[in-house]
Amino acid sequence: MVETVFLSQVILPTRKGRRKQDQLEKLAKELKEISRQIGFKLSSRGWCYQLEGFNYITKADFERVERLINECRRTGLLPVDFVAEERARSFDIVEEPTTEPPEQYLVGLLRSALNAEEYYTPDWWEGEQYYIQMLVEKIDLKTLFTPICKDFHIPIATSRGWSAILQRAEYARRFKEAEARGLQSVLLYCGDHDPDGLRISEFLRENLEDLKAVEWGDGTNGYDPKNLIIDRFGLNGDFIVENKLSWIDNLETGSGGDLCNPNHPNHFMEYVQEYIKKWECRKCEANALVVRPRQAEELCRQAIEKYVGPDALSRFESKREKVRSAMEKFRRRSGLLKSMDAASKLVGRRE
């Protein structure tokens, strides 16, 4: 890592002009080096947890740090895409002209098709006992867990509390289809450690029950989650303590107010009082996992293998191998390779 700078001065400059510019340049340099070591993008909030984990800042600095990171992006000190952004903010239908001549493009496309086994999607869940999907509370967790979920072919999404109706309906539909095949549906969840976060299983089931009466445009009806397994695998208190994750000294909620305040309408509810008795007036946001990526990945993997077992990847690979074998036999029988060689020579002569 580059020489550590005193970030209480660099991140929190109070002066304007050249001195502030020098400090921001040092900040940008440090963040780029940390980013290179992490290997994936963090949200602005995730960067705050990362810097707090290095004891560069405290919770009181978070909002100011987010603003200064954005200032570095606006002024070119950091790439504008330095932080992870929500998918909902991205543009669709952005097209780039194809640079190859049409004939060459066609030959290339057909040649790629000869390796179709790598693009073909087997029925990964055929013969399995469980069908799994995953929801996480913050985009940084999605970034952390996506490579593992990809290995196990598990759909993953970011969901904050009462997620959008269409998102709920989509993953509910996949659960309904899986159960119609005799699979046991499992929804894995990882989110904040706070009074409501520890009750998320109740909220998620209520979210799905709220849509039992929906109907899709093709006439498909809604999904009854009565048999759904909802497994909240993090964040849990023992994991937070063991890995020295950062606590926030309040129980502020997304809707406003602090559950620690006796004037809060939910303060004296049993679940809140039980939480305060055990964990005091503090919470841990899911973003805190970014400072322990290896442990976070292992947490995710264990949650998945709890249902599919440690040999799941070899089972999935055997399904891919069957596809490869079938396509290789067809290529040999059909003479497609000879046809493609002839097409390639024809395009070469025209060029």
Sequence and secondary structure as in RCSB ss.txt:
>XXXX:A:sequence
MVETVFLSQVILPTRKGRRKQDQLEKLAKELKEISRQIGFKLSSRGWCYQLEGFNYITKADFERVERLINECRRT
GLLPVDFVAEERARSFDIVEEPTTEPPEQYLVGLLRSALNAEEYYTPDWWEGEQYYIQMLVEKIDLKTLFTPICK
DFHIPIATSRGWSAILQRAEYARRFKEAEARGLQSVLLYCGDHDPDGLRISEFLRENLEDLKAVEWGDGTNGYDP
KNLIIDRFGLNGDFIVENKLSWIDNLETGSGGDLCNPNHPNHFMEYVQEYIKKWECRKCEANALVVRPRQAEELC
RQAIEKYVGPDALSRFESKREKVRSAMEKFRRRSGLLKSMDAASKLVGRRE
>XXXX:A:secstr
      HHHHTS    THHHHHHHHHHHHHHHHHHHHH S   HHHHHHHHHHTTS  GGGHHHHHHHHHHHHHT
TSS TT S   GGGS         S HHHHHHHHHHHHTTGGGT    TTTT SEEEEEEESSHHHHHHHHHHHH
HTT  EEE  SS  HHHHHHHHHHHHHHHHTT EEEEEEE  BSTTGGGHHHHHHHHHHTTTT B TTS B   G
GG EEEEEE  HHHHHHTT   BS  B TTSSBTTSTTSTTTTSHHHHHHHHHH S BB GGGGGG HHHHHHHH
HHHHHHHH TTHHHHHHHHHHHHHHHHHHHHHHHTHHHHHHHHHHHHHHH 
